[in-house]
Amino acid sequence: MAQKNRLESIRSIVKAEKRVVVSDLSKQFEVTEETIRRDLEKLEGEGLVTRTYGGAVLNMGNTEVRISYMRRTQINVEEKRAIARIVAEQIPKRGVTIGADSSSTVMEAVHLLSNREDLLLLTYSANILRELEDSKIKILSTGGVLNKKSYSFQGAIARNTIRDYHMDIALVSCKGLQLGTGAFDSDEDEAEIKRLLVGQSQKVFLLVDHTKFGKLAFTKLFDLDQVDVVITDQRPDDEWVDWLSANHITLLY
């Protein structure tokens, strides 16, 4: 494919997906990753995208916010996609209400659900609102004060909105898991919102890639007895498998 045609295709992809990954584009167009990087450099010169480690993001607002979120989306991408596929299979084929946090792992799962007209999604994630603006899924935003690090809504408005609703399933992630202790996150304000989301949901799906097991983060999110299903990309060690089973927590990988 000529560069002119490839650039036009990449423009269409990034406008639709809001982000692109160098390795994915390299495979799709059967060219080297270096060629794709040069393409993205050209698109950045046009002002269409901002290049980041491993890819690029559509220019939509504050550059620092976009890059921060994009960096998170490029960590353990294949693991997050594997988790997302499992999540999509677990959502009942009927109308359910889902609560979604602002993590990049949950974002991958929501992408796979975006054409489900029967679903209602409550979220405090500004990224979900932006990236799924043309999807079929019904989205309810909490509103609130925008946290520019996590690109999520927080504060009293967000908290009060979540308290007004009850969800069938909450999709949440975390920065670390400690056996018998709980789930941990890096931001206190973010953790407060996640705890509310969990408390207002009938079932809780915890989405974590294998690197999160045995890790600690700044603040505790919740005890693991609040979790119904742990979804990860590969089998944890036997100690985790046995503990989750003994505590009646479903493990999917």
Stockholm file with secondary structure:
# STOCKHOLM 1.0

chainA/1-253         MAQKNRLESIRSIVKAEKRVVVSDLSKQFEVTEETIRRDLEKLEGEGLVTRTYGGAVLNMGNTEVRISYMRRTQINVEEKRAIARIVAEQIPKRGVTIGADSSSTVMEAVHLLSNREDLLLLTYSANILRELEDSKIKILSTGGVLNKKSYSFQGAIARNTIRDYHMDIALVSCKGLQLGTGAFDSDEDEAEIKRLLVGQSQKVFLLVDHTKFGKLAFTKLFDLDQVDVVITDQRPDDEWVDWLSANHITLLY
#=GR chainA/1-253 SS CCHHHHHHHHHHHHHHHSEEEHHHHHHHHTSCHHHHHHHHHHHHHHTSEEEETTEEEECCSCHHHHHHHHHHHTSSHHHHHHHHHHHHHHSCSSCCEEEECSCHHHHHHHHHHTTCTTCEEEECBHHHHHHTTTSSSEEEECCCEEETTTTEEEHHHHHHHHHTCCEEEEEECCSEEETTTEEEESCHHHHHHHHHHHHTEEEEEEECCGGGBTCCCSEEEECGGGCSEEECSSCCCHHHHHHHHHTTCEEEC
#=GC SS_cons         CCHHHHHHHHHHHHHHHSEEEHHHHHHHHTSCHHHHHHHHHHHHHHTSEEEETTEEEECCSCHHHHHHHHHHHTSSHHHHHHHHHHHHHHSCSSCCEEEECSCHHHHHHHHHHTTCTTCEEEECBHHHHHHTTTSSSEEEECCCEEETTTTEEEHHHHHHHHHTCCEEEEEECCSEEETTTEEEESCHHHHHHHHHHHHTEEEEEEECCGGGBTCCCSEEEECGGGCSEEECSSCCCHHHHHHHHHTTCEEEC
//
